[in-house]
Amino acid sequence: MATSIKIDDELKGRIQRLAGLRHRSAHWIMREAITEYVEREEARESFKQEASASWDSYQKTGRHLTSHEARAWLNTWGTDAEAELPECHD
């Protein structure tokens, strides 16, 4: 699918300079920029959806971890004593 975008001369020049410095085509630079943007925005949307689902679940069940419990668990990450996720409670 071919798509075109309009960019101003200043941005076009910046892309062309960067492409020259990177020994890449302007097309490659633009594709990389768009890919990185889309991946970042998809991750952001996924995070928002997860947070919303977690909040909904908490409101329905009241099950949770305290900040102390979560911090203690996270402090084990990357250690020989890495712990499993604690069970949520009321």
PDB file as gemmi writes it, atoms N, CA and C in Angstrom:
CRYST1    1.000    1.000    1.000  90.00  90.00  90.00 P 1                      
ATOM      1  N   MET A   1       0.850  -1.161   0.000  1.00  0.00           N  
ATOM      2  CA  MET A   1       0.000   0.000   0.000  1.00  0.00           C  
ATOM      3  C   MET A   1       0.903   1.235   0.000  1.00  0.00           C  
ATOM      4  N   ALA A   2       0.797   2.022  -1.001  1.00  0.00           N  
ATOM      5  CA  ALA A   2       1.578   3.252  -1.089  1.00  0.00           C  
ATOM      6  C   ALA A   2       0.817   4.382  -0.405  1.00  0.00           C  
ATOM      7  N   THR A   3       1.527   5.136   0.395  1.00  0.00           N  
ATOM      8  CA  THR A   3       0.957   6.275   1.096  1.00  0.00           C  
ATOM      9  C   THR A   3       1.926   7.434   0.962  1.00  0.00           C  
ATOM     10  N   SER A   4       1.408   8.624   0.854  1.00  0.00           N  
ATOM     11  CA  SER A   4       2.296   9.777   0.799  1.00  0.00           C  
ATOM     12  C   SER A   4       1.959  10.706   1.953  1.00  0.00           C  
ATOM     13  N   ILE A   5       2.979  11.443   2.384  1.00  0.00           N  
ATOM     14  CA  ILE A   5       2.780  12.433   3.433  1.00  0.00           C  
ATOM     15  C   ILE A   5       3.408  13.735   2.981  1.00  0.00           C  
ATOM     16  N   LYS A   6       2.867  14.819   3.461  1.00  0.00           N  
ATOM     17  CA  LYS A   6       3.423  16.124   3.151  1.00  0.00           C  
ATOM     18  C   LYS A   6       4.215  16.597   4.349  1.00  0.00           C  
ATOM     19  N   ILE A   7       5.466  16.978   4.116  1.00  0.00           N  
ATOM     20  CA  ILE A   7       6.294  17.528   5.176  1.00  0.00           C  
ATOM     21  C   ILE A   7       6.891  18.836   4.683  1.00  0.00           C  
ATOM     22  N   ASP A   8       7.158  19.733   5.616  1.00  0.00           N  
ATOM     23  CA  ASP A   8       7.694  21.028   5.208  1.00  0.00           C  
ATOM     24  C   ASP A   8       9.174  20.899   4.814  1.00  0.00           C  
ATOM     25  N   ASP A   9       9.679  21.912   4.157  1.00  0.00           N  
ATOM     26  CA  ASP A   9      11.043  21.875   3.632  1.00  0.00           C  
ATOM     27  C   ASP A   9      12.082  21.725   4.743  1.00  0.00           C  
ATOM     28  N   GLU A  10      11.836  22.368   5.900  1.00  0.00           N  
ATOM     29  CA  GLU A  10      12.799  22.267   6.995  1.00  0.00           C  
ATOM     30  C   GLU A  10      12.943  20.828   7.466  1.00  0.00           C  
ATOM     31  N   LEU A  11      11.808  20.163   7.699  1.00  0.00           N  
ATOM     32  CA  LEU A  11      11.853  18.775   8.152  1.00  0.00           C  
ATOM     33  C   LEU A  11      12.461  17.887   7.076  1.00  0.00           C  
ATOM     34  N   LYS A  12      12.113  18.129   5.848  1.00  0.00           N  
ATOM     35  CA  LYS A  12      12.675  17.340   4.746  1.00  0.00           C  
ATOM     36  C   LYS A  12      14.200  17.458   4.736  1.00  0.00           C  
ATOM     37  N   GLY A  13      14.700  18.679   4.924  1.00  0.00           N  
ATOM     38  CA  GLY A  13      16.146  18.885   4.966  1.00  0.00           C  
ATOM     39  C   GLY A  13      16.794  18.172   6.140  1.00  0.00           C  
ATOM     40  N   ARG A  14      16.148  18.211   7.280  1.00  0.00           N  
ATOM     41  CA  ARG A  14      16.674  17.525   8.462  1.00  0.00           C  
ATOM     42  C   ARG A  14      16.747  16.021   8.230  1.00  0.00           C  
ATOM     43  N   ILE A  15      15.709  15.476   7.611  1.00  0.00           N  
ATOM     44  CA  ILE A  15      15.687  14.037   7.305  1.00  0.00           C  
ATOM     45  C   ILE A  15      16.801  13.697   6.339  1.00  0.00           C  
ATOM     46  N   GLN A  16      16.970  14.495   5.304  1.00  0.00           N  
ATOM     47  CA  GLN A  16      18.009  14.237   4.312  1.00  0.00           C  
ATOM     48  C   GLN A  16      19.407  14.323   4.934  1.00  0.00           C  
ATOM     49  N   ARG A  17      19.632  15.305   5.818  1.00  0.00           N  
ATOM     50  CA  ARG A  17      20.941  15.409   6.491  1.00  0.00           C  
ATOM     51  C   ARG A  17      21.195  14.188   7.366  1.00  0.00           C  
ATOM     52  N   LEU A  18      20.196  13.788   8.121  1.00  0.00           N  
ATOM     53  CA  LEU A  18      20.344  12.621   8.980  1.00  0.00           C  
ATOM     54  C   LEU A  18      20.577  11.362   8.150  1.00  0.00           C  
ATOM     55  N   ALA A  19      19.845  11.236   7.058  1.00  0.00           N  
ATOM     56  CA  ALA A  19      20.022  10.076   6.177  1.00  0.00           C  
ATOM     57  C   ALA A  19      21.462  10.018   5.665  1.00  0.00           C  
ATOM     58  N   GLY A  20      22.005  11.162   5.282  1.00  0.00           N  
ATOM     59  CA  GLY A  20      23.391  11.197   4.821  1.00  0.00           C  
ATOM     60  C   GLY A  20      24.365  10.785   5.909  1.00  0.00           C  
ATOM     61  N   LEU A  21      24.155  11.282   7.116  1.00  0.00           N  
ATOM     62  CA  LEU A  21      25.029  10.930   8.235  1.00  0.00           C  
ATOM     63  C   LEU A  21      24.965   9.444   8.565  1.00  0.00           C  
ATOM     64  N   ARG A  22      23.805   8.857   8.396  1.00  0.00           N  
ATOM     65  CA  ARG A  22      23.601   7.439   8.730  1.00  0.00           C  
ATOM     66  C   ARG A  22      23.841   6.507   7.539  1.00  0.00           C  
ATOM     67  N   HIS A  23      24.157   7.089   6.395  1.00  0.00           N  
ATOM     68  CA  HIS A  23      24.344   6.298   5.164  1.00  0.00           C  
ATOM     69  C   HIS A  23      23.105   5.453   4.873  1.00  0.00           C  
ATOM     70  N   ARG A  24      21.964   6.089   5.012  1.00  0.00           N  
ATOM     71  CA  ARG A  24      20.664   5.470   4.748  1.00  0.00           C  
ATOM     72  C   ARG A  24      19.887   6.387   3.819  1.00  0.00           C  
ATOM     73  N   SER A  25      18.818   5.865   3.283  1.00  0.00           N  
ATOM     74  CA  SER A  25      17.957   6.715   2.448  1.00  0.00           C  
ATOM     75  C   SER A  25      17.002   7.496   3.342  1.00  0.00           C  
ATOM     76  N   ALA A  26      16.493   8.597   2.823  1.00  0.00           N  
ATOM     77  CA  ALA A  26      15.489   9.371   3.553  1.00  0.00           C  
ATOM     78  C   ALA A  26      14.259   8.495   3.814  1.00  0.00           C  
ATOM     79  N   HIS A  27      13.924   7.669   2.846  1.00  0.00           N  
ATOM     80  CA  HIS A  27      12.794   6.748   2.990  1.00  0.00           C  
ATOM     81  C   HIS A  27      12.998   5.835   4.194  1.00  0.00           C  
ATOM     82  N   TRP A  28      14.190   5.287   4.359  1.00  0.00           N  
ATOM     83  CA  TRP A  28      14.489   4.398   5.473  1.00  0.00           C  
ATOM     84  C   TRP A  28      14.331   5.148   6.800  1.00  0.00           C  
ATOM     85  N   ILE A  29      14.861   6.368   6.873  1.00  0.00           N  
ATOM     86  CA  ILE A  29      14.754   7.179   8.092  1.00  0.00           C  
ATOM     87  C   ILE A  29      13.285   7.409   8.449  1.00  0.00           C  
ATOM     88  N   MET A  30      12.474   7.761   7.463  1.00  0.00           N  
ATOM     89  CA  MET A  30      11.056   8.032   7.729  1.00  0.00           C  
ATOM     90  C   MET A  30      10.323   6.767   8.160  1.00  0.00           C  
ATOM     91  N   ARG A  31      10.621   5.637   7.517  1.00  0.00           N  
ATOM     92  CA  ARG A  31       9.982   4.376   7.914  1.00  0.00           C  
ATOM     93  C   ARG A  31      10.343   4.003   9.340  1.00  0.00           C  
ATOM     94  N   GLU A  32      11.625   4.163   9.702  1.00  0.00           N  
ATOM     95  CA  GLU A  32      12.060   3.867  11.068  1.00  0.00           C  
ATOM     96  C   GLU A  32      11.345   4.758  12.077  1.00  0.00           C  
ATOM     97  N   ALA A  33      11.255   6.049  11.762  1.00  0.00           N  
ATOM     98  CA  ALA A  33      10.598   6.994  12.675  1.00  0.00           C  
ATOM     99  C   ALA A  33       9.128   6.625  12.865  1.00  0.00           C  
ATOM    100  N   ILE A  34       8.465   6.297  11.794  1.00  0.00           N  
ATOM    101  CA  ILE A  34       7.039   5.939  11.880  1.00  0.00           C  
ATOM    102  C   ILE A  34       6.870   4.636  12.646  1.00  0.00           C  
ATOM    103  N   THR A  35       7.726   3.653  12.363  1.00  0.00           N  
ATOM    104  CA  THR A  35       7.648   2.369  13.065  1.00  0.00           C  
ATOM    105  C   THR A  35       7.843   2.553  14.563  1.00  0.00           C  
ATOM    106  N   GLU A  36       8.862   3.320  14.953  1.00  0.00           N  
ATOM    107  CA  GLU A  36       9.114   3.553  16.378  1.00  0.00           C  
ATOM    108  C   GLU A  36       7.944   4.281  17.034  1.00  0.00           C  
ATOM    109  N   TYR A  37       7.383   5.255  16.346  1.00  0.00           N  
ATOM    110  CA  TYR A  37       6.240   5.993  16.894  1.00  0.00           C  
ATOM    111  C   TYR A  37       5.047   5.063  17.097  1.00  0.00           C  
ATOM    112  N   VAL A  38       4.729   4.266  16.092  1.00  0.00           N  
ATOM    113  CA  VAL A  38       3.571   3.376  16.184  1.00  0.00           C  
ATOM    114  C   VAL A  38       3.775   2.352  17.296  1.00  0.00           C  
ATOM    115  N   GLU A  39       4.981   1.772  17.400  1.00  0.00           N  
ATOM    116  CA  GLU A  39       5.244   0.800  18.457  1.00  0.00           C  
ATOM    117  C   GLU A  39       5.114   1.447  19.839  1.00  0.00           C  
ATOM    118  N   ARG A  40       5.636   2.662  19.997  1.00  0.00           N  
ATOM    119  CA  ARG A  40       5.553   3.363  21.280  1.00  0.00           C  
ATOM    120  C   ARG A  40       4.099   3.659  21.641  1.00  0.00           C  
ATOM    121  N   GLU A  41       3.312   4.118  20.667  1.00  0.00           N  
ATOM    122  CA  GLU A  41       1.911   4.442  20.935  1.00  0.00           C  
ATOM    123  C   GLU A  41       1.083   3.192  21.192  1.00  0.00           C  
ATOM    124  N   GLU A  42       1.399   2.085  20.509  1.00  0.00           N  
ATOM    125  CA  GLU A  42       0.698   0.824  20.787  1.00  0.00           C  
ATOM    126  C   GLU A  42       1.001   0.354  22.208  1.00  0.00           C  
ATOM    127  N   ALA A  43       2.257   0.472  22.625  1.00  0.00           N  
ATOM    128  CA  ALA A  43       2.630   0.083  23.991  1.00  0.00           C  
ATOM    129  C   ALA A  43       1.925   0.970  25.007  1.00  0.00           C  
ATOM    130  N   ARG A  44       1.849   2.272  24.723  1.00  0.00           N  
ATOM    131  CA  ARG A  44       1.169   3.200  25.629  1.00  0.00           C  
ATOM    132  C   ARG A  44      -0.309   2.832  25.747  1.00  0.00           C  
ATOM    133  N   GLU A  45      -0.944   2.521  24.631  1.00  0.00           N  
ATOM    134  CA  GLU A  45      -2.366   2.154  24.649  1.00  0.00           C  
ATOM    135  C   GLU A  45      -2.571   0.847  25.402  1.00  0.00           C  
ATOM    136  N   SER A  46      -1.673  -0.116  25.200  1.00  0.00           N  
ATOM    137  CA  SER A  46      -1.760  -1.385  25.910  1.00  0.00           C  
ATOM    138  C   SER A  46      -1.644  -1.164  27.419  1.00  0.00           C  
ATOM    139  N   PHE A  47      -0.715  -0.298  27.839  1.00  0.00           N  
ATOM    140  CA  PHE A  47      -0.559   0.019  29.254  1.00  0.00           C  
ATOM    141  C   PHE A  47      -1.836   0.636  29.814  1.00  0.00           C  
ATOM    142  N   LYS A  48      -2.428   1.574  29.066  1.00  0.00           N  
ATOM    143  CA  LYS A  48      -3.665   2.214  29.517  1.00  0.00           C  
ATOM    144  C   LYS A  48      -4.783   1.188  29.658  1.00  0.00           C  
ATOM    145  N   GLN A  49      -4.894   0.268  28.709  1.00  0.00           N  
ATOM    146  CA  GLN A  49      -5.937  -0.752  28.763  1.00  0.00           C  
ATOM    147  C   GLN A  49      -5.725  -1.673  29.962  1.00  0.00           C  
ATOM    148  N   GLU A  50      -4.463  -2.078  30.207  1.00  0.00           N  
ATOM    149  CA  GLU A  50      -4.162  -2.928  31.358  1.00  0.00           C  
ATOM    150  C   GLU A  50      -4.495  -2.220  32.668  1.00  0.00           C  
ATOM    151  N   ALA A  51      -4.117  -0.956  32.759  1.00  0.00           N  
ATOM    152  CA  ALA A  51      -4.386  -0.189  33.975  1.00  0.00           C  
ATOM    153  C   ALA A  51      -5.884  -0.058  34.208  1.00  0.00           C  
ATOM    154  N   SER A  52      -6.623   0.197  33.147  1.00  0.00           N  
ATOM    155  CA  SER A  52      -8.073   0.326  33.262  1.00  0.00           C  
ATOM    156  C   SER A  52      -8.707  -0.993  33.704  1.00  0.00           C  
ATOM    157  N   ALA A  53      -8.233  -2.103  33.128  1.00  0.00           N  
ATOM    158  CA  ALA A  53      -8.765  -3.418  33.505  1.00  0.00           C  
ATOM    159  C   ALA A  53      -8.426  -3.732  34.957  1.00  0.00           C  
ATOM    160  N   SER A  54      -7.219  -3.367  35.394  1.00  0.00           N  
ATOM    161  CA  SER A  54      -6.831  -3.598  36.786  1.00  0.00           C  
ATOM    162  C   SER A  54      -7.696  -2.783  37.737  1.00  0.00           C  
ATOM    163  N   TRP A  55      -7.941  -1.533  37.387  1.00  0.00           N  
ATOM    164  CA  TRP A  55      -8.781  -0.675  38.223  1.00  0.00           C  
ATOM    165  C   TRP A  55     -10.206  -1.223  38.309  1.00  0.00           C  
ATOM    166  N   ASP A  56     -10.737  -1.649  37.154  1.00  0.00           N  
ATOM    167  CA  ASP A  56     -12.081  -2.234  37.139  1.00  0.00           C  
ATOM    168  C   ASP A  56     -12.150  -3.472  38.034  1.00  0.00           C  
ATOM    169  N   SER A  57     -11.112  -4.321  37.937  1.00  0.00           N  
ATOM    170  CA  SER A  57     -11.074  -5.531  38.756  1.00  0.00           C  
ATOM    171  C   SER A  57     -11.024  -5.181  40.237  1.00  0.00           C  
ATOM    172  N   TYR A  58     -10.201  -4.199  40.592  1.00  0.00           N  
ATOM    173  CA  TYR A  58     -10.114  -3.789  41.999  1.00  0.00           C  
ATOM    174  C   TYR A  58     -11.455  -3.260  42.491  1.00  0.00           C  
ATOM    175  N   GLN A  59     -12.120  -2.454  41.679  1.00  0.00           N  
ATOM    176  CA  GLN A  59     -13.408  -1.903  42.091  1.00  0.00           C  
ATOM    177  C   GLN A  59     -14.449  -2.998  42.296  1.00  0.00           C  
ATOM    178  N   LYS A  60     -14.375  -4.059  41.489  1.00  0.00           N  
ATOM    179  CA  LYS A  60     -15.354  -5.147  41.605  1.00  0.00           C  
ATOM    180  C   LYS A  60     -15.047  -6.083  42.763  1.00  0.00           C  
ATOM    181  N   THR A  61     -13.748  -6.356  42.990  1.00  0.00           N  
ATOM    182  CA  THR A  61     -13.382  -7.389  43.964  1.00  0.00           C  
ATOM    183  C   THR A  61     -12.743  -6.849  45.236  1.00  0.00           C  
ATOM    184  N   GLY A  62     -12.113  -5.695  45.173  1.00  0.00           N  
ATOM    185  CA  GLY A  62     -11.388  -5.163  46.316  1.00  0.00           C  
ATOM    186  C   GLY A  62     -10.055  -5.854  46.564  1.00  0.00           C  
ATOM    187  N   ARG A  63      -9.722  -6.850  45.739  1.00  0.00           N  
ATOM    188  CA  ARG A  63      -8.471  -7.586  45.918  1.00  0.00           C  
ATOM    189  C   ARG A  63      -7.306  -6.716  45.467  1.00  0.00           C  
ATOM    190  N   HIS A  64      -6.213  -6.759  46.259  1.00  0.00           N  
ATOM    191  CA  HIS A  64      -5.088  -5.862  46.002  1.00  0.00           C  
ATOM    192  C   HIS A  64      -3.821  -6.360  46.693  1.00  0.00           C  
ATOM    193  N   LEU A  65      -2.719  -5.679  46.412  1.00  0.00           N  
ATOM    194  CA  LEU A  65      -1.487  -5.781  47.183  1.00  0.00           C  
ATOM    195  C   LEU A  65      -1.235  -4.402  47.764  1.00  0.00           C  
ATOM    196  N   THR A  66      -0.659  -4.349  48.953  1.00  0.00           N  
ATOM    197  CA  THR A  66      -0.272  -3.054  49.494  1.00  0.00           C  
ATOM    198  C   THR A  66       1.004  -2.601  48.785  1.00  0.00           C  
ATOM    199  N   SER A  67       1.318  -1.334  48.889  1.00  0.00           N  
ATOM    200  CA  SER A  67       2.552  -0.835  48.268  1.00  0.00           C  
ATOM    201  C   SER A  67       3.764  -1.518  48.894  1.00  0.00           C  
ATOM    202  N   HIS A  68       3.708  -1.802  50.191  1.00  0.00           N  
ATOM    203  CA  HIS A  68       4.811  -2.497  50.863  1.00  0.00           C  
ATOM    204  C   HIS A  68       4.988  -3.892  50.273  1.00  0.00           C  
ATOM    205  N   GLU A  69       3.894  -4.625  50.087  1.00  0.00           N  
ATOM    206  CA  GLU A  69       3.970  -5.975  49.508  1.00  0.00           C  
ATOM    207  C   GLU A  69       4.518  -5.943  48.088  1.00  0.00           C  
ATOM    208  N   ALA A  70       4.042  -4.999  47.298  1.00  0.00           N  
ATOM    209  CA  ALA A  70       4.515  -4.896  45.917  1.00  0.00           C  
ATOM    210  C   ALA A  70       6.004  -4.527  45.881  1.00  0.00           C  
ATOM    211  N   ARG A  71       6.414  -3.566  46.716  1.00  0.00           N  
ATOM    212  CA  ARG A  71       7.814  -3.136  46.755  1.00  0.00           C  
ATOM    213  C   ARG A  71       8.721  -4.284  47.200  1.00  0.00           C  
ATOM    214  N   ALA A  72       8.298  -5.022  48.218  1.00  0.00           N  
ATOM    215  CA  ALA A  72       9.096  -6.149  48.702  1.00  0.00           C  
ATOM    216  C   ALA A  72       9.268  -7.189  47.594  1.00  0.00           C  
ATOM    217  N   TRP A  73       8.213  -7.456  46.857  1.00  0.00           N  
ATOM    218  CA  TRP A  73       8.286  -8.410  45.745  1.00  0.00           C  
ATOM    219  C   TRP A  73       9.212  -7.889  44.655  1.00  0.00           C  
ATOM    220  N   LEU A  74       9.036  -6.630  44.271  1.00  0.00           N  
ATOM    221  CA  LEU A  74       9.874  -6.057  43.214  1.00  0.00           C  
ATOM    222  C   LEU A  74      11.350  -6.031  43.605  1.00  0.00           C  
ATOM    223  N   ASN A  75      11.635  -5.850  44.881  1.00  0.00           N  
ATOM    224  CA  ASN A  75      13.026  -5.828  45.349  1.00  0.00           C  
ATOM    225  C   ASN A  75      13.726  -7.167  45.189  1.00  0.00           C  
ATOM    226  N   THR A  76      12.958  -8.238  44.981  1.00  0.00           N  
ATOM    227  CA  THR A  76      13.580  -9.556  44.782  1.00  0.00           C  
ATOM    228  C   THR A  76      13.955  -9.800  43.319  1.00  0.00           C  
ATOM    229  N   TRP A  77      13.442  -8.979  42.411  1.00  0.00           N  
ATOM    230  CA  TRP A  77      13.725  -9.177  40.985  1.00  0.00           C  
ATOM    231  C   TRP A  77      15.226  -9.108  40.729  1.00  0.00           C  
ATOM    232  N   GLY A  78      15.716 -10.049  39.923  1.00  0.00           N  
ATOM    233  CA  GLY A  78      17.118 -10.048  39.541  1.00  0.00           C  
ATOM    234  C   GLY A  78      18.053 -10.552  40.623  1.00  0.00           C  
ATOM    235  N   THR A  79      17.503 -11.099  41.696  1.00  0.00           N  
ATOM    236  CA  THR A  79      18.337 -11.649  42.765  1.00  0.00           C  
ATOM    237  C   THR A  79      18.186 -13.167  42.773  1.00  0.00           C  
ATOM    238  N   ASP A  80      19.055 -13.837  43.539  1.00  0.00           N  
ATOM    239  CA  ASP A  80      18.935 -15.294  43.676  1.00  0.00           C  
ATOM    240  C   ASP A  80      17.672 -15.685  44.428  1.00  0.00           C  
ATOM    241  N   ALA A  81      17.109 -14.740  45.175  1.00  0.00           N  
ATOM    242  CA  ALA A  81      15.898 -15.009  45.968  1.00  0.00           C  
ATOM    243  C   ALA A  81      14.657 -14.428  45.292  1.00  0.00           C  
ATOM    244  N   GLU A  82      14.659 -14.363  43.953  1.00  0.00           N  
ATOM    245  CA  GLU A  82      13.516 -13.777  43.243  1.00  0.00           C  
ATOM    246  C   GLU A  82      12.243 -14.528  43.600  1.00  0.00           C  
ATOM    247  N   ALA A  83      11.246 -13.791  44.059  1.00  0.00           N  
ATOM    248  CA  ALA A  83      10.002 -14.378  44.557  1.00  0.00           C  
ATOM    249  C   ALA A  83       8.912 -14.354  43.482  1.00  0.00           C  
ATOM    250  N   GLU A  84       7.946 -15.242  43.654  1.00  0.00           N  
ATOM    251  CA  GLU A  84       6.757 -15.249  42.811  1.00  0.00           C  
ATOM    252  C   GLU A  84       5.857 -14.079  43.204  1.00  0.00           C  
ATOM    253  N   LEU A  85       4.993 -13.670  42.290  1.00  0.00           N  
ATOM    254  CA  LEU A  85       4.028 -12.618  42.581  1.00  0.00           C  
ATOM    255  C   LEU A  85       3.153 -13.034  43.761  1.00  0.00           C  
ATOM    256  N   PRO A  86       3.072 -12.203  44.792  1.00  0.00           N  
ATOM    257  CA  PRO A  86       2.225 -12.559  45.947  1.00  0.00           C  
ATOM    258  C   PRO A  86       0.747 -12.594  45.534  1.00  0.00           C  
ATOM    259  N   GLU A  87      -0.021 -13.333  46.300  1.00  0.00           N  
ATOM    260  CA  GLU A  87      -1.452 -13.403  46.055  1.00  0.00           C  
ATOM    261  C   GLU A  87      -2.124 -12.107  46.496  1.00  0.00           C  
ATOM    262  N   CYS A  88      -3.055 -11.646  45.711  1.00  0.00           N  
ATOM    263  CA  CYS A  88      -3.848 -10.478  46.103  1.00  0.00           C  
ATOM    264  C   CYS A  88      -4.796 -10.874  47.233  1.00  0.00           C  
ATOM    265  N   HIS A  89      -5.208  -9.904  48.010  1.00  0.00           N  
ATOM    266  CA  HIS A  89      -6.090 -10.187  49.145  1.00  0.00           C  
ATOM    267  C   HIS A  89      -7.090  -9.037  49.285  1.00  0.00           C  
ATOM    268  N   ASP A  90      -8.089  -9.247  50.115  1.00  0.00           N  
ATOM    269  CA  ASP A  90      -9.102  -8.214  50.367  1.00  0.00           C  
ATOM    270  C   ASP A  90      -8.564  -7.171  51.313  1.00  0.00           C  
TER     271      ASP A  90                                                      
END                                                                             
